[in-house]
Amino acid sequence: MKNVGLSMIGGGFMGKLHTLAIQSYPVYYYPPAVNVFKECVVDVNPAVAEMSKIRYGFERSTTDYHDLFEDDKTTAVVVATPNFLHKPIVLDAIKAGKNVFCEKPLAMTADDAWEMYEAAQKAGVIHAVGHNNRALSGIRFIKKMIDEGKFGKIYSIQMRYIQSWGMDPEAPMQWRFDASKAGTGTLGDTGSHALDIGRYLLGNIKRVSSLNSTFVKERNVAAGALLSKVPDKDQITGRQKVDVDDDTKSVVEFESGVTGFLWSSRFCIGQEDTLDIEIYGSEGAAKFSRERPNEVQVVFKSDGDELRGFRTIKMGPAHPNGELWPMADLGVGYVEQKCVEYKAFFDAIANDDPSLVSCSFYDGFKVCQVVDAIKKSSETGNWEYIDNTK
């Protein structure tokens, strides 16, 4: 059995999630495909780095990710940093021969994502992107039903990922509002998740027509302020322009001819973290909401008029990820879906087979292509086409 010395770059919220999934992996999937050792955690803030080492159980901590590449103790790297750091860290890790799990979006642009994908392929390392929602039992079940033709010819899809955390105009400036650090706003942050699900279910997107909106044009710059907390007056040092989208809406057409709608927003009061997917076909339809992640609603033409209407199917042992729990209603949650991703990542390492990952750098690149096209369409007012020859 291979040993994996795993180091994590980024000790914040996503670092916590990744650690919980990594620790759960040999519990849910026993015997594990690899032995995982938590080698090092990296954060530019020394206090956060040291706290994360103790809290998450890593052997050591550092503030410089280059330290990971000075020996062979680290064989796999998790990149859980702000978007603008993904490319340089990933390319350095690949150059050092490390397997890489990078959070989404893979890169700030499709060109950067393609460069990262090509580098990983050339180096022969295992590469994965954290589009974790395709690992949800309900999403995988819908894909199975589509692939088996249960819904007939698919006509349309609705993809919606909406939140409310950006609504307060007094909330401080942070990297997610800054194009130089995030690339895009809600489009790349949560819209990319919905786009990845759409592509996972129905294949490549052909073209988009989009409208992006920025509702709060400037925000206070406040040193040390928390994400959604209004800063104290003595913390405010100035104002900064918000140059990313708060809300994005797109009409999309897939290569298969399926059409649909994407809506991603940070300005939907009452919606904390709502991801909804709806599929409509000639013989049936399916609805999924991550607010009820272990249920799928379906309806079929063959039900007839007397029984017509959506009914709920509970995900359990008979469904994707059914090996995690012995009965329905126990459920697959946020940590478990990340653990499903790690099983695929570790299986790929154990078998030296990049095709086993849940979502590869290539998949991340294809999402970045659509994100770029949506951004451009909103600027030009035109339909923008995606190059699917790559």
C-alpha positions in Angstrom: 0.0 0.0 0.0 1.3 3.4 -1.0 2.0 6.1 1.7 0.8 9.6 0.8 2.4 12.5 2.6 -0.3 15.1 2.2 0.3 18.9 2.8 -2.3 21.6 2.7 -1.8 25.1 1.5 -4.4 27.4 3.1 -5.4 27.0 6.8 -8.8 28.7 6.7 -12.4 27.5 6.3 -11.7 25.3 3.3 -8.7 23.8 5.1 -11.0 22.7 7.9 -13.3 21.0 5.4 -10.5 19.2 3.6 -9.0 18.0 6.9 -12.3 16.6 8.1 -12.7 14.8 4.7 -9.2 13.4 4.8 -9.6 12.2 8.4 -12.9 10.5 7.5 -11.5 8.8 4.4 -10.2 5.6 6.0 -13.3 5.4 8.3 -15.7 5.4 5.4 -13.6 3.5 3.0 -11.9 0.7 4.8 -9.5 -0.7 4.0 -8.2 2.5 2.4 -6.4 2.5 -0.9 -3.4 4.5 0.6 -2.0 5.4 4.0 -2.4 9.2 4.4 0.0 11.1 6.6 -0.8 14.8 7.3 2.6 16.2 6.7 2.5 20.1 6.7 0.0 22.9 6.7 0.9 26.3 5.1 -0.6 29.7 5.7 1.0 33.1 5.2 -0.3 34.1 8.6 2.1 32.4 11.1 -0.5 32.3 13.9 -3.1 30.7 11.5 -0.4 28.2 10.3 0.5 27.1 13.8 -3.1 27.0 15.0 -4.0 24.9 11.9 -1.2 22.5 12.6 -2.4 21.9 16.2 -6.1 21.9 15.4 -6.0 19.8 12.2 -3.3 17.4 13.4 -0.5 18.1 10.9 3.2 17.2 11.7 4.4 20.8 11.1 3.5 24.2 9.7 5.2 26.8 7.6 4.4 30.2 6.0 6.2 29.4 2.7 4.8 26.7 0.5 8.1 26.3 -1.2 9.3 24.5 1.9 7.1 21.5 0.9 9.3 20.9 -2.1 12.7 20.6 -0.4 12.3 16.9 0.5 10.1 13.9 -0.4 8.0 13.9 2.7 5.2 15.6 0.8 3.9 13.6 -2.1 0.5 15.3 -2.6 -0.6 18.9 -2.2 -4.0 20.4 -1.5 -4.4 24.0 -2.7 -7.1 25.8 -0.7 -6.1 29.4 -1.3 -7.6 32.5 -2.9 -8.0 32.1 -6.7 -5.1 34.2 -7.8 -2.6 31.9 -6.0 -3.8 28.7 -7.6 -1.7 28.9 -10.8 1.7 29.7 -9.3 1.3 27.2 -6.5 0.0 24.4 -8.7 2.7 24.9 -11.3 5.4 24.9 -8.6 3.9 21.7 -7.1 3.8 20.0 -10.5 7.4 21.0 -11.2 8.4 19.3 -7.9 6.5 16.1 -9.0 3.7 16.4 -6.5 0.1 15.2 -7.0 -2.3 18.1 -6.7 -5.8 18.6 -5.5 -6.8 22.2 -6.2 -9.9 24.0 -5.1 -12.2 25.5 -7.7 -12.2 27.5 -9.8 -9.0 25.9 -11.1 -7.7 29.3 -12.4 -8.6 32.9 -13.1 -8.8 32.3 -16.8 -9.2 29.4 -19.2 -5.8 30.1 -20.7 -4.2 29.7 -17.2 -6.3 26.5 -16.6 -5.1 25.0 -19.8 -1.5 25.7 -19.0 -2.0 24.0 -15.6 -3.7 21.0 -17.2 -0.9 20.6 -19.8 1.8 20.8 -17.2 0.1 18.2 -15.0 -0.3 15.8 -18.0 3.3 16.3 -19.1 4.6 15.6 -15.6 2.4 12.6 -15.2 1.0 13.6 -11.8 -2.5 13.0 -10.5 -4.6 16.2 -10.7 -8.0 17.0 -9.3 -10.3 20.0 -8.9 -12.7 20.6 -6.0 -16.0 20.7 -7.8 -17.4 18.6 -5.0 -21.1 18.9 -5.8 -20.8 16.4 -8.7 -20.0 13.9 -5.9 -23.5 14.3 -4.3 -25.6 11.2 -4.3 -28.6 13.0 -5.8 -26.6 14.5 -8.7 -24.9 11.1 -9.4 -28.3 9.5 -9.4 -29.7 12.0 -11.8 -26.8 11.4 -14.1 -27.4 7.6 -14.0 -31.0 8.2 -14.9 -30.1 10.4 -17.8 -27.5 8.0 -19.1 -30.0 5.1 -18.9 -32.5 7.2 -20.9 -35.1 7.3 -18.1 -36.0 10.9 -18.9 -36.0 10.4 -22.7 -34.7 13.3 -24.8 -33.5 16.1 -22.5 -34.9 19.4 -23.5 -33.8 21.8 -20.8 -31.9 22.4 -17.5 -32.1 25.0 -14.8 -28.9 25.6 -12.7 -29.2 28.0 -9.8 -26.7 28.7 -7.0 -27.8 31.7 -4.9 -26.7 33.2 -1.6 -27.2 36.4 0.4 -23.9 37.1 2.1 -22.8 40.0 -0.1 -25.9 42.1 0.3 -24.8 44.4 3.1 -23.2 47.5 1.5 -21.3 48.1 4.7 -19.6 44.7 4.7 -15.9 45.3 4.0 -13.8 44.8 0.9 -12.2 41.4 0.6 -10.5 39.3 -2.1 -13.8 37.9 -3.4 -14.8 41.4 -4.5 -11.5 42.1 -6.3 -11.0 40.9 -9.9 -7.2 40.9 -9.5 -7.5 38.2 -6.8 -10.8 36.4 -7.7 -11.1 36.7 -11.5 -14.8 37.0 -11.3 -17.4 37.3 -8.5 -20.3 34.9 -7.8 -19.8 33.6 -11.4 -16.5 31.8 -10.6 -17.3 31.4 -6.9 -20.6 29.5 -7.0 -21.7 29.7 -10.6 -18.8 27.5 -11.5 -20.2 24.7 -9.3 -23.5 24.9 -11.1 -21.8 24.9 -14.5 -19.7 21.9 -13.6 -22.9 20.0 -12.7 -24.5 21.0 -16.0 -21.5 19.7 -17.9 -21.2 16.6 -15.8 -24.9 15.7 -16.6 -25.2 16.9 -20.2 -21.8 17.4 -21.7 -20.0 20.5 -23.1 -21.7 23.9 -23.4 -21.7 25.4 -26.9 -22.6 29.0 -26.4 -23.9 31.5 -23.8 -25.8 34.8 -23.7 -25.3 36.6 -20.3 -25.9 39.6 -18.1 -23.7 40.2 -15.1 -24.5 42.9 -12.5 -22.6 44.6 -9.7 -25.0 46.1 -7.1 -22.5 47.5 -4.6 -20.0 49.5 -6.6 -17.6 50.3 -3.8 -16.8 48.9 -0.3 -14.9 50.0 2.7 -11.3 48.9 3.1 -10.9 47.7 6.7 -7.8 46.0 8.0 -8.6 42.9 10.0 -12.3 43.0 9.4 -14.3 39.8 9.1 -16.0 38.7 5.9 -19.6 39.7 6.6 -19.2 41.8 9.7 -19.5 45.6 9.5 -16.1 47.0 10.5 -15.6 49.5 13.3 -15.0 53.1 12.1 -11.5 53.1 13.3 -10.7 50.0 11.1 -11.7 51.8 7.9 -8.8 53.1 5.9 -10.5 54.0 2.6 -12.8 52.8 -0.2 -12.2 50.4 -3.0 -14.0 49.7 -6.3 -15.8 46.4 -6.6 -15.0 45.1 -10.1 -16.6 41.7 -10.1 -20.2 40.5 -10.5 -22.6 40.2 -7.6 -25.2 38.5 -9.8 -25.0 36.7 -13.1 -27.7 35.2 -15.4 -27.1 33.3 -18.6 -29.0 31.4 -21.2 -26.9 28.4 -22.2 -26.9 26.0 -25.1 -25.2 22.6 -24.9 -23.5 20.9 -27.8 -26.3 18.3 -27.6 -28.9 21.0 -28.3 -30.2 21.1 -24.7 -30.9 24.7 -23.6 -31.0 26.0 -20.1 -30.5 28.8 -17.6 -27.8 29.6 -15.1 -28.3 32.0 -12.2 -25.7 32.7 -9.6 -26.0 35.5 -7.0 -24.9 36.9 -3.7 -27.9 39.2 -3.4 -30.8 36.9 -2.7 -32.2 37.6 0.8 -33.2 34.5 2.7 -31.0 32.2 0.6 -27.9 31.2 2.5 -26.4 28.6 0.2 -29.0 27.3 -2.3 -28.0 25.1 -5.1 -30.9 23.8 -7.3 -30.8 21.7 -10.4 -33.8 20.8 -12.6 -33.8 18.6 -15.7 -36.8 18.2 -18.1 -37.1 15.6 -20.8 -39.6 14.0 -23.1 -40.3 11.1 -20.7 -39.7 12.6 -17.3 -38.0 15.2 -15.2 -35.9 15.5 -12.0 -35.4 18.2 -9.4 -32.5 18.4 -6.8 -31.9 20.9 -4.1 -28.8 20.8 -1.9 -31.0 22.1 1.0 -32.3 18.5 1.0 -29.1 16.8 -0.4 -30.3 13.2 0.1 -33.5 13.5 -1.9 -34.3 13.7 -5.6 -37.7 14.5 -6.9 -38.8 12.7 -10.2 -41.8 12.5 -12.4 -42.4 10.3 -15.4 -44.7 10.5 -18.4 -45.6 6.8 -17.9 -47.1 7.6 -14.5 -50.3 8.6 -16.2 -52.7 11.4 -15.3 -53.9 9.8 -12.1 -50.4 9.6 -10.5 -48.9 12.6 -12.3 -46.7 14.8 -10.0 -43.2 14.8 -8.6 -42.4 12.2 -6.0 -39.4 12.0 -3.6 -36.8 9.4 -3.8 -34.6 9.1 -0.7 -30.9 8.3 -1.4 -29.7 5.2 0.4 -27.7 2.0 0.0 -29.2 1.4 -3.5 -28.0 4.7 -4.8 -24.6 6.3 -5.6 -22.4 6.6 -2.5 -24.7 4.1 -0.8 -21.7 2.4 0.8 -21.3 5.3 3.2 -24.4 4.5 5.4 -26.6 1.4 5.8 -30.0 3.1 5.4 -31.6 6.1 3.8 -32.2 9.3 5.9 -28.8 9.1 7.6 -27.5 11.1 4.7 -24.4 12.4 2.9 -23.4 15.9 4.0 -20.8 18.5 3.2 -17.9 16.6 4.7 -19.0 13.3 3.1 -19.2 14.7 -0.4 -15.6 16.0 0.0 -14.6 12.6 1.3 -16.1 11.0 -1.9 -13.8 13.3 -3.9 -10.8 12.2 -1.8 -11.6 8.5 -2.3 -11.3 9.1 -6.0 -8.1 11.2 -5.7 -6.5 8.5 -3.5 -7.7 5.7 -5.8 -6.0 7.5 -8.7 -2.8 7.8 -6.7 -2.9 4.1 -5.6 -3.4 2.9 -9.1 -1.4 5.6 -10.9 -4.4 6.3 -13.0 -5.5 10.0 -13.5 -8.8 8.9 -15.0 -10.1 7.8 -11.6 -10.4 11.3 -10.1 -13.9 12.7 -9.7 -13.0 16.0 -11.4 -9.8 16.6 -13.3 -7.8 19.7 -14.3 -9.4 19.2 -17.8 -12.9 19.4 -16.3 -11.8 22.5 -14.4 -10.5 24.0 -17.6 -13.8 23.4 -19.4 -15.6 25.2 -16.6 -13.2 28.1 -16.9 -13.9 28.3 -20.6 -17.6 28.9 -19.9 -16.9 31.4 -17.2 -14.7 33.4 -19.6 -17.4 33.3 -22.2 -20.1 34.4 -19.8 -18.0 37.3 -18.7 -17.3 38.3 -22.3 -21.0 38.0 -23.3 -22.0 40.3 -20.5 -19.5 42.9 -21.8 -20.3 42.6 -25.5 -24.1 41.8 -25.4 -23.5 39.0 -27.9 -23.7 35.2 -27.9 -20.3 33.9 -27.1 -19.1 30.5 -28.3 -16.9 28.0 -26.4 -14.1 26.3 -28.2 -14.8 22.6 -27.6 -12.0 21.5 -29.9 -9.7 21.3 -26.9 
